[in-house]
């Protein structure tokens, strides 16, 4: 019985790439050595997605780094809606006693090593900020032919991820 219920579940690959199949438009952030230009060319040439120059029209953002700088870029491209009423963050007792106000957990700087890897490409849903697909494809060098070859490889991997799972 357990085996039948496991077999009835869609493969993990199909589940993880379901969001990828909904993507129609992409916006590419600037990448090292102009790799974003090569990738945009190959995505367009393969008719994989529509590459847009207006981030507001994109379903996903393609980037080669995550972390604080990426989050800052996302906030700049997609600013959060203004709050209805600004909240006071002052703590009256701290001001009177001379003590420093406490730092809320959301205000603490986060450290992440995710922004340092070269060669990883991420497709990030712009509304949820979730990585919906990624791959590692580091160019041999930053020569034009190597960048273009790597862009071809990334497009092939996206196409493979979009293929329906075999039963």
N, C-alpha and C positions, 0 to 999 in steps of 0.2 A: 504494500500500500504506500509506504514511504517512497519507494522507488518511483511509482507512478506519479506521485505528487511532485517529485523533483523533476521528472521528465516533462511534466505539464508546464513548468515555469519557463518563461523565455530565457534564452541564454544571457548571461551577465553582460556579454558584449552588446547584445541587442538592447538591453535596458540602458546601458551606459551611453549608447549612441543614439537613443531615441530623440533626444534634444537636438542632436546634430542634424538629423534629417529635417528638422523644422527651419533650419537656417536658410535664408534667401539672400540676405545682404550682409556684407562685412565692411568694417572700417579697420584699416591697418595703422597701428602706431609706428612711429619711426623706429627702425631697428639698426643694429650695428652694421656699418659698411653699406648701407642702402639696401639691405636684404629685403626690406618691405617692398621696394620697387620691383624686384625680381619676382617676389611672391605674388604681388598684385598682377603682374603680367601673366604669370602662369595660371593663376586662378581664373582670370578673365579668358585667357586662351582656351582653357579646358571647359569653359561655360559651367564651372563648378558653382560659383556664387556671383552675385553682382557686387562689384567693388564700388563703394560709395565714398565720396569726398566730404560728405556732410555726416558727421557722427550721429546726428539725430535720426538719420534714416537707416541706421545699421541695426541688425538683429544681434550681432556679436562684434566684439573687438578682437583683433588678432595682435598679439604682442609676443615679445621674446623675453619679457621679465615680469615678475610679480613682486609685490612688496610695497613699501611706503611710496616710492616714486610712482608706481603704477596706480595706486589708490588716489594719489594727488591728481594725476592726469585724468582719472575717471571723474573725480569731483569737479574738475575744471570743464570737462566735456559734457558731463551730465550733472549739473548742480542740483543738490537736493531742494525740494520745495521749501520756501521760507516758512518758519514756524509761525503759528497764529499769534502767539504771545511769548516774547522772550522770557525765559525763566531766570530768576535771580540766583546766582551761584554763591553769593556771599554767605559767610557764616558769622553772624554778629558776635558770638562769643570769642572767635579767633581774633577779630579786630580789637575788641576791648582788652583781651588779655595779652596781646602782642604775639600770640602763637601763630604759626603759619597755618593757613587753611589746608584742610586735607585734600588730597588729589583723588578725584573720582577714577575708578578703574578705566573708564572710557577715555580719560585724558592722559593716561600713562603712555609714554612712547613705546611702541612695539618694535622689537627687533626681529628680523627675519633674514634668513640666508637665501630666500627664494629669488632675490633679484640679481644674484651673482652668477648663475649658470649660463654659459654661452652654448647655444645650440638647441635649446628647448623652445618650442613654439606652443603657445596657448591660445585656444579659442575661448573667450570669456563672454558669457551672456551679459549683455549690458544692463539688463533690468535687475537681475539677481546677483550679479558679480560672481557667479559661480563658473569655474572652469568646466566646460562641457566636453572638451577634447584636448589632448596634448600629444606631442611627439618629440623625440630627441633626434635632431638631424643637424649635426655640426658640419659646416663646410670645411673642406681640407685646407683652404686658404681663403683670403678675401679677394682673390682674383675673380673677374667677372664670370668666367666660365665655371668656376667652382660654386659661386653664389647661385648661378642659374641652374646648375645641376642639382644643387640642394633644394631649390624651389620646386623643381620637377619632382623630386623625391617626396617632399611634403605634400604636394598635390596628389600624388599617387596614394599616399597613406590615407589622406582624407577620403579619396574615392573608395578605397578598400573599406574604410569604416562605414561608409554610406551604403555599401552593398548589403542586400538582405542576407540574413544568416541562413546557412543551408540547414535543412532539417536533419 
